[in-house]
Amino acid sequence: MSAMKRRHTRDNHRVPHSAVVNVHLSREVVAHLRRKRSSLLEEWVRRILDTGLLTSMSQQEIFSEATAIYDNYVKALRTGKVRDLQAYARDLSRRIIHRGVETHEVLGIVLLLRDILARSLFKKYRRRPDLLNLVFDAYEPAANRIASTVAVSFIEQRERVIRRQQRAIRVLHVQEEERKRISRELHDEIGQALTGILTYLANSGGDNVAGAEGRLKTRVSDVQKLLVGAMERVRSFARELRPAMLDHLGLVPALRSYLKQYAERTGLLVHFKLDAGNAPLNEDQKIALFRVAQESLTNVAKHAQATAVEVALCKTRNAIQLRIIDDGNGFAVEQRTPAQEQRLGLLGMQERVGLVNGRFMVQSAPGKGTTVLAVIPFSSATKAQAAS
């Protein structure tokens, strides 16, 4: 084989020089972004806060999620695999959709990160224009692909969540209407029947029956006591199902009444802290907050071995916040099992709060008591109504 032919054959199998350069630069870009991780993360979080994105999340939550996003972003730049990007975006969506984060916010923070990283790369290569052009030729298409993939995946996941929420809201509305009906029947039908029996026995107790007067009076008295107890249990059951005060007077009077009865029934010291003013809450939001308080206080009475509990209902600039704090035995939140979550009703509370685009959190530790927190943004009023 001639030298020219051998050289031509080798050239056909040779990797193009530009491809080698691009691979090398991609690795160098990823290494640079990993080295600068702390400072770039700090700048990104600051910019997120300055631009008013992710307002439904706390600063600590934003930093935690930003860290995960940054690491996955750099990983996606390194691999360039769309499947990895889609999996990352779905995971991100699952973590933050229930907090009321909007699609434009997700796209905004991803584009913000893209620009922050681009400026960092410009600063590194600005004195080498030849390399700078190659770096951005490699970086920009990948960064744009990440942003579009994240946005599309987030929208798809959000649509799935909205469909689930619509189905769940319909189920909850049916359940609440059924609770109303049963509550009315317990109070009106059964309550009236028991009252009639009680009146009859009270009248019968005064009759004279030859040879059995004393025994009859004793029996009537015993039945009267049983019926009084039964009537009180029926009334209590009706209030637990659906307190009429919640419908007629609103959330705060219903909570006050429930807490008063709860303190009398359990013997716990209950402190109600109110700073809610005229919070603009719709019916779904009121029901969600009341049920969270109800379920949390039931857990305190059953499991916490507490002596005192504080219930605080406060209005912030954009949301209503319900906090239930007990001084009981607590538990290891990170080690809780699905059986514990079922027993404590945590999943049900989280689902209720999520349906009105709120956040639900539980903080606890063995021997440190438990804090249950529900935060519902006022803007979720229109969202909840639109989804129902």
Residue pairs with C-beta under 8 A, 6 or more apart in sequence:
1 9
21 134
22 134
22 137
22 138
25 131
25 134
25 135
25 138
26 77
26 78
26 138
26 142
27 78
29 77
29 121
29 135
29 138
29 139
30 74
30 77
30 78
32 120
32 121
32 124
33 40
33 74
33 77
33 117
33 120
34 74
36 120
37 70
37 74
40 70
40 116
40 117
40 120
41 63
41 66
41 67
41 70
43 116
44 66
44 70
44 109
44 112
44 113
44 116
45 59
45 62
45 63
45 66
47 112
47 116
48 54
48 62
48 66
48 109
48 112
49 59
49 62
51 108
51 112
53 105
53 108
53 109
53 112
54 62
54 65
54 96
54 101
54 105
54 109
55 318
56 99
56 100
56 101
56 318
56 319
56 357
56 359
56 377
57 65
57 96
57 99
57 101
57 359
61 99
65 92
65 95
65 96
66 109
68 92
69 92
69 109
69 110
69 113
70 113
72 88
72 92
73 110
73 113
73 146
75 84
75 88
76 84
76 85
76 88
76 142
76 146
77 139
77 142
77 143
77 146
80 142
82 145
82 149
85 145
85 146
85 149
85 150
85 153
86 149
86 153
88 150
89 149
89 150
89 152
89 153
89 154
89 157
90 153
90 157
92 106
92 150
92 154
93 106
93 153
93 154
93 157
93 158
93 161
94 157
96 106
97 154
97 157
97 158
97 161
98 161
98 350
98 354
98 357
98 359
99 357
99 359
100 357
100 358
100 359
100 377
100 379
100 380
103 151
103 154
103 155
103 158
106 150
106 151
106 154
107 147
107 150
107 151
107 154
110 146
110 147
110 150
110 151
111 147
114 143
114 144
114 146
114 147
117 139
117 143
118 136
118 139
118 140
118 143
121 132
121 135
121 136
121 139
122 132
125 131
125 132
125 135
126 132
162 387
165 354
165 355
165 387
166 387
166 388
168 351
168 355
169 284
169 355
169 384
169 387
169 388
170 388
172 287
172 352
172 355
173 388
176 242
176 287
179 241
179 242
180 242
180 247
182 238
182 241
182 242
183 238
183 239
183 241
183 242
183 244
186 234
186 235
186 237
186 238
186 241
187 234
187 235
187 238
187 244
190 234
191 231
191 234
191 235
191 238
194 227
194 230
194 231
194 234
195 231
197 227
198 224
198 227
198 228
198 231
201 220
201 223
201 224
201 227
202 220
202 224
204 216
204 220
205 216
205 217
205 220
205 221
205 224
207 216
209 216
236 261
239 258
239 261
240 294
243 254
243 257
243 258
243 290
245 253
245 254
245 257
246 254
246 286
246 287
246 290
250 286
251 281
251 286
251 289
251 290
251 313
252 274
252 276
252 313
254 290
255 272
255 290
255 293
255 311
255 313
256 272
258 290
258 293
258 294
258 297
259 270
259 272
259 297
259 311
262 268
262 270
262 297
262 301
263 269
263 270
265 301
266 301
268 300
268 301
268 306
268 307
268 308
268 309
269 307
269 308
269 309
270 308
270 309
270 310
270 311
271 308
271 309
271 310
271 311
272 310
272 311
272 312
272 313
273 310
273 311
273 312
273 313
273 314
274 312
274 313
274 314
275 312
275 313
275 314
275 315
276 313
276 314
276 315
276 320
277 315
279 315
279 320
279 378
280 378
280 381
281 289
281 320
281 376
281 378
281 381
282 381
282 384
282 385
284 355
284 356
284 384
284 385
284 388
285 320
285 356
285 358
285 376
285 380
285 381
285 384
287 352
288 352
288 353
288 355
288 356
288 358
288 374
288 376
289 313
289 320
289 322
289 374
289 376
291 349
291 352
292 322
292 324
292 349
292 352
292 353
292 360
292 372
292 374
293 311
293 322
293 324
295 345
295 348
295 349
296 324
296 349
296 372
297 309
297 311
297 324
298 345
299 344
299 345
299 370
300 306
300 309
300 324
300 326
300 328
300 370
303 328
303 343
303 344
304 326
304 328
304 329
304 330
304 369
304 370
305 328
305 329
306 326
306 327
306 328
306 329
306 369
307 327
308 326
308 327
309 324
309 325
309 326
309 327
310 323
310 324
310 325
310 326
311 322
311 323
311 324
312 321
312 322
312 323
312 324
312 325
313 320
313 321
313 322
314 320
314 321
314 323
315 321
316 375
318 377
318 378
318 379
319 358
319 375
319 376
319 377
319 378
320 375
320 376
320 378
321 373
321 374
321 375
322 373
322 374
322 375
323 371
323 372
323 373
323 374
324 371
324 372
325 369
325 370
325 371
325 372
326 369
326 370
327 369
328 369
328 370
329 366
329 367
329 369
330 364
330 365
330 366
330 367
330 368
330 369
330 370
331 340
331 364
331 365
331 366
331 370
332 364
332 365
332 366
333 362
333 363
333 364
333 365
336 344
336 346
340 346
341 347
346 362
349 360
349 372
349 374
350 360
353 359
353 360
353 374
353 376
354 360
355 384
355 387
356 376
356 380
356 383
356 384
357 376
357 377
357 379
357 380
357 383
357 384
358 374
358 375
358 376
358 377
358 380
359 373
359 374
359 375
360 372
360 373
360 374
361 372
361 373
362 370
362 371
362 372
362 373
363 370
363 371
363 373
364 370
364 371
